[in-house]
Amino acid sequence: MDGRTWFVLAAVAALVMLVAAVVLLVRVFKARRLLLDAGIPLRSKALFWVAVVYTISPVDLLPDPIYLDDIGILLLALQSLHSAARAVVPRREL
């Protein structure tokens, strides 16, 4: 593979990570109201904050240019938070 192919692959990977980061950012801001809700279990809220701390910490499972572990852990924490919210108030629009 020549340099141009590597550049295109790097650009596509950067674009995919950018889109994932934007989607993640939107989901984090939507999760804010769930964190303020008193009915959500403390365990789910704590899991979310642990995932946020892991995301911004310099210690990672994968090297820093690859943010897939950070994104994956934060998405799992958000999924857990939304599942807990659905269990508490099943009819509410999340």
N, CA, C and O atoms as a CHARMM CRD file, in Angstrom:
* protein
*
  376
    1    1 MET  N      0.84700  -1.17900   0.00000 PROA 1      0.00000
    2    1 MET  CA     0.00000   0.00000   0.00000 PROA 1      0.00000
    3    1 MET  C      0.88900   1.23900   0.00000 PROA 1      0.00000
    4    1 MET  O      1.91100   1.29200   0.68500 PROA 1      0.00000
    5    2 ASP  N      0.48600   2.20700  -0.76500 PROA 2      0.00000
    6    2 ASP  CA     1.27100   3.43000  -0.85200 PROA 2      0.00000
    7    2 ASP  C      0.80700   4.45200   0.19300 PROA 2      0.00000
    8    2 ASP  O     -0.11400   4.18800   0.96600 PROA 2      0.00000
    9    3 GLY  N      1.44200   5.59400   0.20500 PROA 3      0.00000
   10    3 GLY  CA     1.14000   6.63000   1.19000 PROA 3      0.00000
   11    3 GLY  C     -0.25900   7.19400   1.06400 PROA 3      0.00000
   12    3 GLY  O     -0.88000   7.55700   2.06200 PROA 3      0.00000
   13    4 ARG  N     -0.75700   7.26800  -0.16000 PROA 4      0.00000
   14    4 ARG  CA    -2.10000   7.81100  -0.37400 PROA 4      0.00000
   15    4 ARG  C     -3.17500   6.90700   0.24200 PROA 4      0.00000
   16    4 ARG  O     -4.14300   7.39300   0.82700 PROA 4      0.00000
   17    5 THR  N     -2.99400   5.60500   0.10800 PROA 5      0.00000
   18    5 THR  CA    -3.94500   4.65800   0.68500 PROA 5      0.00000
   19    5 THR  C     -3.96700   4.77100   2.20300 PROA 5      0.00000
   20    5 THR  O     -5.03600   4.76900   2.81400 PROA 5      0.00000
   21    6 TRP  N     -2.78700   4.87000   2.81100 PROA 6      0.00000
   22    6 TRP  CA    -2.71900   5.03700   4.26200 PROA 6      0.00000
   23    6 TRP  C     -3.39200   6.33500   4.70100 PROA 6      0.00000
   24    6 TRP  O     -4.07200   6.37700   5.72600 PROA 6      0.00000
   25    7 PHE  N     -3.19900   7.38100   3.92300 PROA 7      0.00000
   26    7 PHE  CA    -3.82100   8.66400   4.24800 PROA 7      0.00000
   27    7 PHE  C     -5.34300   8.55800   4.20000 PROA 7      0.00000
   28    7 PHE  O     -6.03200   9.08100   5.07600 PROA 7      0.00000
   29    8 VAL  N     -5.86000   7.88800   3.18800 PROA 8      0.00000
   30    8 VAL  CA    -7.31100   7.71900   3.06300 PROA 8      0.00000
   31    8 VAL  C     -7.84500   6.88000   4.21900 PROA 8      0.00000
   32    8 VAL  O     -8.88300   7.20900   4.79300 PROA 8      0.00000
   33    9 LEU  N     -7.14900   5.80200   4.56600 PROA 9      0.00000
   34    9 LEU  CA    -7.57900   4.97100   5.69200 PROA 9      0.00000
   35    9 LEU  C     -7.54800   5.75500   7.00100 PROA 9      0.00000
   36    9 LEU  O     -8.45600   5.62100   7.82100 PROA 9      0.00000
   37   10 ALA  N     -6.52100   6.56700   7.20500 PROA 10     0.00000
   38   10 ALA  CA    -6.43000   7.38700   8.41500 PROA 10     0.00000
   39   10 ALA  C     -7.54500   8.42500   8.44200 PROA 10     0.00000
   40   10 ALA  O     -8.11700   8.68400   9.50100 PROA 10     0.00000
   41   11 ALA  N     -7.86300   9.01900   7.30300 PROA 11     0.00000
   42   11 ALA  CA    -8.92600  10.01200   7.23900 PROA 11     0.00000
   43   11 ALA  C    -10.28400   9.37100   7.53500 PROA 11     0.00000
   44   11 ALA  O    -11.10400   9.95900   8.23900 PROA 11     0.00000
   45   12 VAL  N    -10.52100   8.19000   7.01100 PROA 12     0.00000
   46   12 VAL  CA   -11.78400   7.49000   7.26700 PROA 12     0.00000
   47   12 VAL  C    -11.88100   7.12200   8.74600 PROA 12     0.00000
   48   12 VAL  O    -12.93800   7.28400   9.35600 PROA 12     0.00000
   49   13 ALA  N    -10.79100   6.63100   9.32100 PROA 13     0.00000
   50   13 ALA  CA   -10.79500   6.27900  10.74600 PROA 13     0.00000
   51   13 ALA  C    -11.04500   7.51200  11.60800 PROA 13     0.00000
   52   13 ALA  O    -11.79600   7.44600  12.58000 PROA 13     0.00000
   53   14 ALA  N    -10.42200   8.63300  11.25900 PROA 14     0.00000
   54   14 ALA  CA   -10.62900   9.87800  12.01200 PROA 14     0.00000
   55   14 ALA  C    -12.07300  10.34700  11.88900 PROA 14     0.00000
   56   14 ALA  O    -12.65200  10.82000  12.86700 PROA 14     0.00000
   57   15 LEU  N    -12.65600  10.22600  10.71500 PROA 15     0.00000
   58   15 LEU  CA   -14.04800  10.62500  10.51400 PROA 15     0.00000
   59   15 LEU  C    -15.00400   9.73900  11.32500 PROA 15     0.00000
   60   15 LEU  O    -15.96300  10.23400  11.91700 PROA 15     0.00000
   61   16 VAL  N    -14.74000   8.44800  11.34600 PROA 16     0.00000
   62   16 VAL  CA   -15.57500   7.52300  12.12200 PROA 16     0.00000
   63   16 VAL  C    -15.48200   7.85900  13.60600 PROA 16     0.00000
   64   16 VAL  O    -16.49900   7.87200  14.29900 PROA 16     0.00000
   65   17 MET  N    -14.27500   8.13200  14.10100 PROA 17     0.00000
   66   17 MET  CA   -14.11800   8.49200  15.51400 PROA 17     0.00000
   67   17 MET  C    -14.78000   9.83100  15.82400 PROA 17     0.00000
   68   17 MET  O    -15.33100  10.00500  16.91100 PROA 17     0.00000
   69   18 LEU  N    -14.73400  10.77300  14.89400 PROA 18     0.00000
   70   18 LEU  CA   -15.38500  12.05800  15.10200 PROA 18     0.00000
   71   18 LEU  C    -16.89900  11.89800  15.19600 PROA 18     0.00000
   72   18 LEU  O    -17.53600  12.48900  16.06800 PROA 18     0.00000
   73   19 VAL  N    -17.46900  11.11000  14.30900 PROA 19     0.00000
   74   19 VAL  CA   -18.91700  10.86900  14.33900 PROA 19     0.00000
   75   19 VAL  C    -19.30300  10.16900  15.63800 PROA 19     0.00000
   76   19 VAL  O    -20.30100  10.52500  16.26300 PROA 19     0.00000
   77   20 ALA  N    -18.51600   9.17500  16.04400 PROA 20     0.00000
   78   20 ALA  CA   -18.79500   8.47300  17.29600 PROA 20     0.00000
   79   20 ALA  C    -18.69900   9.42000  18.48600 PROA 20     0.00000
   80   20 ALA  O    -19.50000   9.32900  19.41600 PROA 20     0.00000
   81   21 ALA  N    -17.72800  10.32700  18.46200 PROA 21     0.00000
   82   21 ALA  CA   -17.57500  11.28300  19.56100 PROA 21     0.00000
   83   21 ALA  C    -18.75500  12.24800  19.62400 PROA 21     0.00000
   84   21 ALA  O    -19.21300  12.58400  20.71600 PROA 21     0.00000
   85   22 VAL  N    -19.24800  12.69500  18.48900 PROA 22     0.00000
   86   22 VAL  CA   -20.39900  13.60500  18.46600 PROA 22     0.00000
   87   22 VAL  C    -21.65000  12.89400  18.98700 PROA 22     0.00000
   88   22 VAL  O    -22.40000  13.45600  19.78600 PROA 22     0.00000
   89   23 VAL  N    -21.87100  11.66400  18.53600 PROA 23     0.00000
   90   23 VAL  CA   -23.02000  10.88800  19.01600 PROA 23     0.00000
   91   23 VAL  C    -22.90800  10.67900  20.51700 PROA 23     0.00000
   92   23 VAL  O    -23.89400  10.80600  21.24200 PROA 23     0.00000
   93   24 LEU  N    -21.72200  10.36300  20.97700 PROA 24     0.00000
   94   24 LEU  CA   -21.49300  10.15800  22.39500 PROA 24     0.00000
   95   24 LEU  C    -21.74400  11.42500  23.19700 PROA 24     0.00000
   96   24 LEU  O    -22.34200  11.37400  24.27100 PROA 24     0.00000
   97   25 LEU  N    -21.29100  12.55800  22.68200 PROA 25     0.00000
   98   25 LEU  CA   -21.49400  13.83400  23.36600 PROA 25     0.00000
   99   25 LEU  C    -22.98700  14.15800  23.49400 PROA 25     0.00000
  100   25 LEU  O    -23.43000  14.62200  24.54400 PROA 25     0.00000
  101   26 VAL  N    -23.74500  13.92000  22.45300 PROA 26     0.00000
  102   26 VAL  CA   -25.19000  14.16000  22.49300 PROA 26     0.00000
  103   26 VAL  C    -25.84100  13.25400  23.53600 PROA 26     0.00000
  104   26 VAL  O    -26.69800  13.69700  24.30100 PROA 26     0.00000
  105   27 ARG  N    -25.43400  11.98800  23.56400 PROA 27     0.00000
  106   27 ARG  CA   -26.01200  11.05200  24.54500 PROA 27     0.00000
  107   27 ARG  C    -25.63800  11.43700  25.96900 PROA 27     0.00000
  108   27 ARG  O    -26.44800  11.26900  26.88000 PROA 27     0.00000
  109   28 VAL  N    -24.43600  11.94600  26.18100 PROA 28     0.00000
  110   28 VAL  CA   -24.01600  12.36800  27.52500 PROA 28     0.00000
  111   28 VAL  C    -24.87000  13.54200  27.99900 PROA 28     0.00000
  112   28 VAL  O    -25.31200  13.56200  29.14800 PROA 28     0.00000
  113   29 PHE  N    -25.10500  14.51400  27.12700 PROA 29     0.00000
  114   29 PHE  CA   -25.93600  15.65500  27.51800 PROA 29     0.00000
  115   29 PHE  C    -27.38700  15.23300  27.78000 PROA 29     0.00000
  116   29 PHE  O    -28.04000  15.79200  28.66100 PROA 29     0.00000
  117   30 LYS  N    -27.89000  14.26300  27.03200 PROA 30     0.00000
  118   30 LYS  CA   -29.23300  13.75800  27.29900 PROA 30     0.00000
  119   30 LYS  C    -29.28100  12.99800  28.62000 PROA 30     0.00000
  120   30 LYS  O    -30.31500  12.97800  29.28700 PROA 30     0.00000
  121   31 ALA  N    -28.17600  12.37800  28.99800 PROA 31     0.00000
  122   31 ALA  CA   -28.11800  11.61800  30.24600 PROA 31     0.00000
  123   31 ALA  C    -28.09100  12.52800  31.46800 PROA 31     0.00000
  124   31 ALA  O    -28.33000  12.06100  32.58200 PROA 31     0.00000
  125   32 ARG  N    -27.81300  13.78500  31.29200 PROA 32     0.00000
  126   32 ARG  CA   -27.72200  14.71600  32.42600 PROA 32     0.00000
  127   32 ARG  C    -29.00500  14.73000  33.24900 PROA 32     0.00000
  128   32 ARG  O    -28.95700  14.71900  34.47900 PROA 32     0.00000
  129   33 ARG  N    -30.13800  14.75300  32.58100 PROA 33     0.00000
  130   33 ARG  CA   -31.39400  14.79100  33.34200 PROA 33     0.00000
  131   33 ARG  C    -31.63100  13.48500  34.08800 PROA 33     0.00000
  132   33 ARG  O    -32.27300  13.49000  35.13900 PROA 33     0.00000
  133   34 LEU  N    -31.13200  12.37500  33.57400 PROA 34     0.00000
  134   34 LEU  CA   -31.25600  11.11700  34.30000 PROA 34     0.00000
  135   34 LEU  C    -30.39400  11.11100  35.55500 PROA 34     0.00000
  136   34 LEU  O    -30.76000  10.51000  36.56500 PROA 34     0.00000
  137   35 LEU  N    -29.24600  11.78500  35.48800 PROA 35     0.00000
  138   35 LEU  CA   -28.37200  11.84700  36.64900 PROA 35     0.00000
  139   35 LEU  C    -28.98700  12.69000  37.75400 PROA 35     0.00000
  140   35 LEU  O    -28.68600  12.48700  38.93100 PROA 35     0.00000
  141   36 LEU  N    -29.83800  13.62500  37.38900 PROA 36     0.00000
  142   36 LEU  CA   -30.49200  14.47100  38.38600 PROA 36     0.00000
  143   36 LEU  C    -31.76400  13.84000  38.94000 PROA 36     0.00000
  144   36 LEU  O    -32.28500  14.29400  39.95800 PROA 36     0.00000
  145   37 ASP  N    -32.26700  12.80000  38.28100 PROA 37     0.00000
  146   37 ASP  CA   -33.50200  12.14400  38.70500 PROA 37     0.00000
  147   37 ASP  C    -33.25000  11.31800  39.96300 PROA 37     0.00000
  148   37 ASP  O    -32.32700  10.50500  40.00300 PROA 37     0.00000
  149   38 ALA  N    -34.07000  11.52900  40.98400 PROA 38     0.00000
  150   38 ALA  CA   -33.89100  10.84000  42.26300 PROA 38     0.00000
  151   38 ALA  C    -34.27800   9.36900  42.18600 PROA 38     0.00000
  152   38 ALA  O    -33.85500   8.58800  43.03900 PROA 38     0.00000
  153   39 GLY  N    -35.05800   8.96700  41.20500 PROA 39     0.00000
  154   39 GLY  CA   -35.50600   7.58200  41.12100 PROA 39     0.00000
  155   39 GLY  C    -34.48700   6.62200  40.53700 PROA 39     0.00000
  156   39 GLY  O    -34.64000   5.40800  40.67100 PROA 39     0.00000
  157   40 ILE  N    -33.46800   7.12900  39.90300 PROA 40     0.00000
  158   40 ILE  CA   -32.44800   6.28100  39.28600 PROA 40     0.00000
  159   40 ILE  C    -31.52000   5.76500  40.38300 PROA 40     0.00000
  160   40 ILE  O    -31.07900   6.54900  41.22300 PROA 40     0.00000
  161   41 PRO  N    -31.21300   4.47100  40.39700 PROA 41     0.00000
  162   41 PRO  CA   -30.34000   3.92600  41.44000 PROA 41     0.00000
  163   41 PRO  C    -28.94700   4.55700  41.43000 PROA 41     0.00000
  164   41 PRO  O    -28.41100   4.90200  40.37700 PROA 41     0.00000
  165   42 LEU  N    -28.38200   4.69600  42.61200 PROA 42     0.00000
  166   42 LEU  CA   -27.05900   5.28900  42.75500 PROA 42     0.00000
  167   42 LEU  C    -25.99800   4.47400  42.02100 PROA 42     0.00000
  168   42 LEU  O    -25.02600   5.03500  41.51700 PROA 42     0.00000
  169   43 ARG  N    -26.17700   3.16100  41.95800 PROA 43     0.00000
  170   43 ARG  CA   -25.20000   2.30100  41.27500 PROA 43     0.00000
  171   43 ARG  C    -25.06000   2.69200  39.80600 PROA 43     0.00000
  172   43 ARG  O    -23.94600   2.76200  39.28700 PROA 43     0.00000
  173   44 SER  N    -26.16700   2.94500  39.14200 PROA 44     0.00000
  174   44 SER  CA   -26.12600   3.31600  37.72500 PROA 44     0.00000
  175   44 SER  C    -25.49300   4.68700  37.53700 PROA 44     0.00000
  176   44 SER  O    -24.74000   4.90100  36.58700 PROA 44     0.00000
  177   45 LYS  N    -25.79100   5.60900  38.43300 PROA 45     0.00000
  178   45 LYS  CA   -25.18200   6.94000  38.35400 PROA 45     0.00000
  179   45 LYS  C    -23.68200   6.85500  38.59500 PROA 45     0.00000
  180   45 LYS  O    -22.90200   7.50900  37.90300 PROA 45     0.00000
  181   46 ALA  N    -23.27300   6.04700  39.57700 PROA 46     0.00000
  182   46 ALA  CA   -21.84800   5.90500  39.88700 PROA 46     0.00000
  183   46 ALA  C    -21.10700   5.25700  38.72400 PROA 46     0.00000
  184   46 ALA  O    -19.98600   5.65300  38.40500 PROA 46     0.00000
  185   47 LEU  N    -21.72800   4.25800  38.08300 PROA 47     0.00000
  186   47 LEU  CA   -21.11200   3.61000  36.93100 PROA 47     0.00000
  187   47 LEU  C    -20.86400   4.61700  35.81700 PROA 47     0.00000
  188   47 LEU  O    -19.82100   4.57700  35.16400 PROA 47     0.00000
  189   48 PHE  N    -21.80300   5.50700  35.59900 PROA 48     0.00000
  190   48 PHE  CA   -21.62900   6.54300  34.58400 PROA 48     0.00000
  191   48 PHE  C    -20.43100   7.42900  34.91500 PROA 48     0.00000
  192   48 PHE  O    -19.60000   7.69800  34.04800 PROA 48     0.00000
  193   49 TRP  N    -20.33800   7.88400  36.16800 PROA 49     0.00000
  194   49 TRP  CA   -19.23800   8.77500  36.54500 PROA 49     0.00000
  195   49 TRP  C    -17.89000   8.06700  36.51000 PROA 49     0.00000
  196   49 TRP  O    -16.87700   8.68600  36.18400 PROA 49     0.00000
  197   50 VAL  N    -17.86300   6.78800  36.83900 PROA 50     0.00000
  198   50 VAL  CA   -16.61400   6.02700  36.72100 PROA 50     0.00000
  199   50 VAL  C    -16.19100   5.94600  35.25800 PROA 50     0.00000
  200   50 VAL  O    -15.00400   6.05400  34.94700 PROA 50     0.00000
  201   51 ALA  N    -17.15200   5.75700  34.36300 PROA 51     0.00000
  202   51 ALA  CA   -16.84000   5.71500  32.93000 PROA 51     0.00000
  203   51 ALA  C    -16.32400   7.06400  32.43900 PROA 51     0.00000
  204   51 ALA  O    -15.41700   7.10900  31.60800 PROA 51     0.00000
  205   52 VAL  N    -16.88400   8.15900  32.93900 PROA 52     0.00000
  206   52 VAL  CA   -16.40700   9.49300  32.55500 PROA 52     0.00000
  207   52 VAL  C    -14.97200   9.69100  33.04200 PROA 52     0.00000
  208   52 VAL  O    -14.13100  10.20200  32.30300 PROA 52     0.00000
  209   53 VAL  N    -14.69300   9.29000  34.27300 PROA 53     0.00000
  210   53 VAL  CA   -13.33500   9.42500  34.81200 PROA 53     0.00000
  211   53 VAL  C    -12.35900   8.58000  33.99900 PROA 53     0.00000
  212   53 VAL  O    -11.25300   9.03300  33.70200 PROA 53     0.00000
  213   54 TYR  N    -12.75200   7.35800  33.63500 PROA 54     0.00000
  214   54 TYR  CA   -11.89200   6.51600  32.80200 PROA 54     0.00000
  215   54 TYR  C    -11.63100   7.16400  31.44700 PROA 54     0.00000
  216   54 TYR  O    -10.52100   7.09400  30.91900 PROA 54     0.00000
  217   55 THR  N    -12.65000   7.78600  30.89600 PROA 55     0.00000
  218   55 THR  CA   -12.51500   8.41100  29.58200 PROA 55     0.00000
  219   55 THR  C    -11.49900   9.54600  29.59800 PROA 55     0.00000
  220   55 THR  O    -10.74100   9.71200  28.64200 PROA 55     0.00000
  221   56 ILE  N    -11.47600  10.32700  30.67000 PROA 56     0.00000
  222   56 ILE  CA   -10.54900  11.46300  30.70500 PROA 56     0.00000
  223   56 ILE  C     -9.21500  11.12600  31.36600 PROA 56     0.00000
  224   56 ILE  O     -8.29700  11.94600  31.35900 PROA 56     0.00000
  225   57 SER  N     -9.10100   9.92400  31.93700 PROA 57     0.00000
  226   57 SER  CA    -7.84600   9.55700  32.60000 PROA 57     0.00000
  227   57 SER  C     -6.79300   9.17900  31.55500 PROA 57     0.00000
  228   57 SER  O     -7.12800   8.73900  30.45500 PROA 57     0.00000
  229   58 PRO  N     -5.52300   9.35400  31.91000 PROA 58     0.00000
  230   58 PRO  CA    -4.46300   8.99800  30.96100 PROA 58     0.00000
  231   58 PRO  C     -4.21200   7.48800  30.88500 PROA 58     0.00000
  232   58 PRO  O     -3.52900   7.03400  29.96700 PROA 58     0.00000
  233   59 VAL  N     -4.74400   6.70400  31.81900 PROA 59     0.00000
  234   59 VAL  CA    -4.55900   5.25700  31.81700 PROA 59     0.00000
  235   59 VAL  C     -5.63800   4.62600  30.94300 PROA 59     0.00000
  236   59 VAL  O     -6.82800   4.82400  31.18500 PROA 59     0.00000
  237   60 ASP  N     -5.22300   3.86400  29.92400 PROA 60     0.00000
  238   60 ASP  CA    -6.15700   3.27000  28.97400 PROA 60     0.00000
  239   60 ASP  C     -5.80300   1.82400  28.69200 PROA 60     0.00000
  240   60 ASP  O     -4.66800   1.39800  28.90600 PROA 60     0.00000
  241   61 LEU  N     -6.78200   1.07100  28.21100 PROA 61     0.00000
  242   61 LEU  CA    -6.52800  -0.28800  27.75200 PROA 61     0.00000
  243   61 LEU  C     -5.81900  -0.27500  26.39700 PROA 61     0.00000
  244   61 LEU  O     -4.95900  -1.11300  26.12600 PROA 61     0.00000
  245   62 LEU  N     -6.18500   0.67100  25.56700 PROA 62     0.00000
  246   62 LEU  CA    -5.56500   0.84900  24.25100 PROA 62     0.00000
  247   62 LEU  C     -4.82700   2.18200  24.24600 PROA 62     0.00000
  248   62 LEU  O     -5.20200   3.09000  24.98900 PROA 62     0.00000
  249   63 PRO  N     -3.78900   2.32000  23.42900 PROA 63     0.00000
  250   63 PRO  CA    -3.06400   3.60200  23.37800 PROA 63     0.00000
  251   63 PRO  C     -3.97900   4.76600  23.00800 PROA 63     0.00000
  252   63 PRO  O     -5.01600   4.57200  22.37300 PROA 63     0.00000
  253   64 ASP  N     -3.59100   5.96700  23.40600 PROA 64     0.00000
  254   64 ASP  CA    -4.46200   7.13200  23.27700 PROA 64     0.00000
  255   64 ASP  C     -4.92000   7.51000  21.87000 PROA 64     0.00000
  256   64 ASP  O     -6.04200   8.00400  21.75400 PROA 64     0.00000
  257   65 PRO  N     -4.17900   7.33100  20.82100 PROA 65     0.00000
  258   65 PRO  CA    -4.75900   7.69600  19.51700 PROA 65     0.00000
  259   65 PRO  C     -5.98000   6.84900  19.14800 PROA 65     0.00000
  260   65 PRO  O     -6.75200   7.22400  18.26500 PROA 65     0.00000
  261   66 ILE  N     -6.15400   5.71300  19.81900 PROA 66     0.00000
  262   66 ILE  CA    -7.29500   4.83700  19.55500 PROA 66     0.00000
  263   66 ILE  C     -8.26800   5.00000  20.71200 PROA 66     0.00000
  264   66 ILE  O     -7.99800   4.52600  21.81600 PROA 66     0.00000
  265   67 TYR  N     -9.39100   5.66000  20.47800 PROA 67     0.00000
  266   67 TYR  CA   -10.33700   5.97300  21.53900 PROA 67     0.00000
  267   67 TYR  C    -11.49000   4.97300  21.62000 PROA 67     0.00000
  268   67 TYR  O    -12.50000   5.25600  22.26300 PROA 67     0.00000
  269   68 LEU  N    -11.35900   3.82600  20.98800 PROA 68     0.00000
  270   68 LEU  CA   -12.45200   2.86900  20.96200 PROA 68     0.00000
  271   68 LEU  C    -12.77200   2.31900  22.34300 PROA 68     0.00000
  272   68 LEU  O    -13.94000   2.07800  22.64800 PROA 68     0.00000
  273   69 ASP  N    -11.76300   2.11500  23.18700 PROA 69     0.00000
  274   69 ASP  CA   -12.04400   1.61500  24.53500 PROA 69     0.00000
  275   69 ASP  C    -12.77600   2.66600  25.36100 PROA 69     0.00000
  276   69 ASP  O    -13.70600   2.33600  26.09700 PROA 69     0.00000
  277   70 ASP  N    -12.36800   3.92500  25.24900 PROA 70     0.00000
  278   70 ASP  CA   -13.04400   5.00700  25.97600 PROA 70     0.00000
  279   70 ASP  C    -14.49600   5.14000  25.53000 PROA 70     0.00000
  280   70 ASP  O    -15.40600   5.22900  26.35400 PROA 70     0.00000
  281   71 ILE  N    -14.69500   5.15400  24.23700 PROA 71     0.00000
  282   71 ILE  CA   -16.04300   5.29600  23.68400 PROA 71     0.00000
  283   71 ILE  C    -16.90500   4.10300  24.06800 PROA 71     0.00000
  284   71 ILE  O    -18.06700   4.26900  24.43800 PROA 71     0.00000
  285   72 GLY  N    -16.34700   2.90900  23.98300 PROA 72     0.00000
  286   72 GLY  CA   -17.10300   1.70700  24.31900 PROA 72     0.00000
  287   72 GLY  C    -17.52900   1.66600  25.77600 PROA 72     0.00000
  288   72 GLY  O    -18.67200   1.32600  26.08300 PROA 72     0.00000
  289   73 ILE  N    -16.61700   2.00900  26.67400 PROA 73     0.00000
  290   73 ILE  CA   -16.94800   1.99000  28.09900 PROA 73     0.00000
  291   73 ILE  C    -17.99200   3.04900  28.41800 PROA 73     0.00000
  292   73 ILE  O    -18.91700   2.79200  29.18800 PROA 73     0.00000
  293   74 LEU  N    -17.85600   4.22400  27.84000 PROA 74     0.00000
  294   74 LEU  CA   -18.83900   5.27400  28.09300 PROA 74     0.00000
  295   74 LEU  C    -20.20400   4.91000  27.50300 PROA 74     0.00000
  296   74 LEU  O    -21.23100   5.18700  28.12300 PROA 74     0.00000
  297   75 LEU  N    -20.23300   4.30400  26.33500 PROA 75     0.00000
  298   75 LEU  CA   -21.50800   3.88100  25.75700 PROA 75     0.00000
  299   75 LEU  C    -22.17700   2.79000  26.59500 PROA 75     0.00000
  300   75 LEU  O    -23.39800   2.79200  26.75100 PROA 75     0.00000
  301   76 LEU  N    -21.38200   1.85400  27.13800 PROA 76     0.00000
  302   76 LEU  CA   -21.95200   0.83100  28.01800 PROA 76     0.00000
  303   76 LEU  C    -22.52600   1.45100  29.28400 PROA 76     0.00000
  304   76 LEU  O    -23.58600   1.03400  29.75100 PROA 76     0.00000
  305   77 ALA  N    -21.84100   2.43900  29.84300 PROA 77     0.00000
  306   77 ALA  CA   -22.34700   3.11700  31.03900 PROA 77     0.00000
  307   77 ALA  C    -23.64000   3.86900  30.72600 PROA 77     0.00000
  308   77 ALA  O    -24.57400   3.86200  31.52800 PROA 77     0.00000
  309   78 LEU  N    -23.69500   4.51600  29.56700 PROA 78     0.00000
  310   78 LEU  CA   -24.92100   5.21900  29.17600 PROA 78     0.00000
  311   78 LEU  C    -26.06600   4.23200  28.96800 PROA 78     0.00000
  312   78 LEU  O    -27.20300   4.51200  29.34600 PROA 78     0.00000
  313   79 GLN  N    -25.77100   3.08300  28.37100 PROA 79     0.00000
  314   79 GLN  CA   -26.79500   2.06200  28.16800 PROA 79     0.00000
  315   79 GLN  C    -27.32100   1.56900  29.50700 PROA 79     0.00000
  316   79 GLN  O    -28.52500   1.37100  29.67000 PROA 79     0.00000
  317   80 SER  N    -26.42700   1.36900  30.46100 PROA 80     0.00000
  318   80 SER  CA   -26.83600   0.93800  31.80300 PROA 80     0.00000
  319   80 SER  C    -27.70900   1.99500  32.47600 PROA 80     0.00000
  320   80 SER  O    -28.70300   1.66500  33.12300 PROA 80     0.00000
  321   81 LEU  N    -27.33700   3.26300  32.32200 PROA 81     0.00000
  322   81 LEU  CA   -28.11500   4.34900  32.91100 PROA 81     0.00000
  323   81 LEU  C    -29.51100   4.42400  32.30200 PROA 81     0.00000
  324   81 LEU  O    -30.49200   4.60600  33.02200 PROA 81     0.00000
  325   82 HSD  N    -29.60600   4.28600  30.98800 PROA 82     0.00000
  326   82 HSD  CA   -30.91600   4.32500  30.32500 PROA 82     0.00000
  327   82 HSD  C    -31.76200   3.10300  30.67500 PROA 82     0.00000
  328   82 HSD  O    -32.98200   3.21100  30.80500 PROA 82     0.00000
  329   83 SER  N    -31.12500   1.94700  30.82600 PROA 83     0.00000
  330   83 SER  CA   -31.86600   0.74700  31.23300 PROA 83     0.00000
  331   83 SER  C    -32.42800   0.90600  32.63600 PROA 83     0.00000
  332   83 SER  O    -33.56400   0.51400  32.90300 PROA 83     0.00000
  333   84 ALA  N    -31.63600   1.48200  33.53000 PROA 84     0.00000
  334   84 ALA  CA   -32.11000   1.71700  34.89600 PROA 84     0.00000
  335   84 ALA  C    -33.27000   2.70800  34.89000 PROA 84     0.00000
  336   84 ALA  O    -34.22000   2.55600  35.65700 PROA 84     0.00000
  337   85 ALA  N    -33.19700   3.71900  34.03400 PROA 85     0.00000
  338   85 ALA  CA   -34.27800   4.69800  33.95400 PROA 85     0.00000
  339   85 ALA  C    -35.54800   4.06300  33.40500 PROA 85     0.00000
  340   85 ALA  O    -36.64400   4.37000  33.87300 PROA 85     0.00000
  341   86 ARG  N    -35.41600   3.18900  32.42600 PROA 86     0.00000
  342   86 ARG  CA   -36.59500   2.51000  31.87400 PROA 86     0.00000
  343   86 ARG  C    -37.22400   1.58500  32.91300 PROA 86     0.00000
  344   86 ARG  O    -38.44500   1.43900  32.94800 PROA 86     0.00000
  345   87 ALA  N    -36.40800   0.96300  33.75400 PROA 87     0.00000
  346   87 ALA  CA   -36.93200   0.06700  34.78600 PROA 87     0.00000
  347   87 ALA  C    -37.67800   0.84700  35.86200 PROA 87     0.00000
  348   87 ALA  O    -38.66100   0.35700  36.41700 PROA 87     0.00000
  349   88 VAL  N    -37.21400   2.06000  36.15800 PROA 88     0.00000
  350   88 VAL  CA   -37.86300   2.87700  37.19100 PROA 88     0.00000
  351   88 VAL  C    -39.15400   3.47500  36.66600 PROA 88     0.00000
  352   88 VAL  O    -40.19200   3.38700  37.32300 PROA 88     0.00000
  353   89 VAL  N    -39.10000   4.07800  35.49400 PROA 89     0.00000
  354   89 VAL  CA   -40.27600   4.71700  34.89700 PROA 89     0.00000
  355   89 VAL  C    -40.41100   4.19100  33.47400 PROA 89     0.00000
  356   89 VAL  O    -39.88000   4.79600  32.54300 PROA 89     0.00000
  357   90 PRO  N    -41.11500   3.06800  33.29100 PROA 90     0.00000
  358   90 PRO  CA   -41.16100   2.44000  31.96700 PROA 90     0.00000
  359   90 PRO  C    -41.88900   3.23900  30.89500 PROA 90     0.00000
  360   90 PRO  O    -41.62700   3.03200  29.71000 PROA 90     0.00000
  361   91 ARG  N    -42.79100   4.14400  31.26200 PROA 91     0.00000
  362   91 ARG  CA   -43.57600   4.86700  30.25600 PROA 91     0.00000
  363   91 ARG  C    -42.96500   6.19400  29.85500 PROA 91     0.00000
  364   91 ARG  O    -43.42800   6.81500  28.89900 PROA 91     0.00000
  365   92 ARG  N    -41.95100   6.64100  30.55000 PROA 92     0.00000
  366   92 ARG  CA   -41.37100   7.95200  30.25600 PROA 92     0.00000
  367   92 ARG  C    -40.54700   7.90000  28.98100 PROA 92     0.00000
  368   92 ARG  O    -39.85200   6.91600  28.72900 PROA 92     0.00000
  369   93 GLU  N    -40.61800   8.92800  28.19400 PROA 93     0.00000
  370   93 GLU  CA   -39.82900   9.06100  26.96900 PROA 93     0.00000
  371   93 GLU  C    -38.41300   9.41900  27.34200 PROA 93     0.00000
  372   93 GLU  O    -38.17500  10.47100  27.93500 PROA 93     0.00000
  373   94 LEU  N    -37.45100   8.54700  27.00000 PROA 94     0.00000
  374   94 LEU  CA   -36.05100   8.81100  27.31600 PROA 94     0.00000
  375   94 LEU  C    -35.39600   9.21700  26.06300 PROA 94     0.00000
  376   94 LEU  O    -34.19700   9.49900  26.05700 PROA 94     0.00000
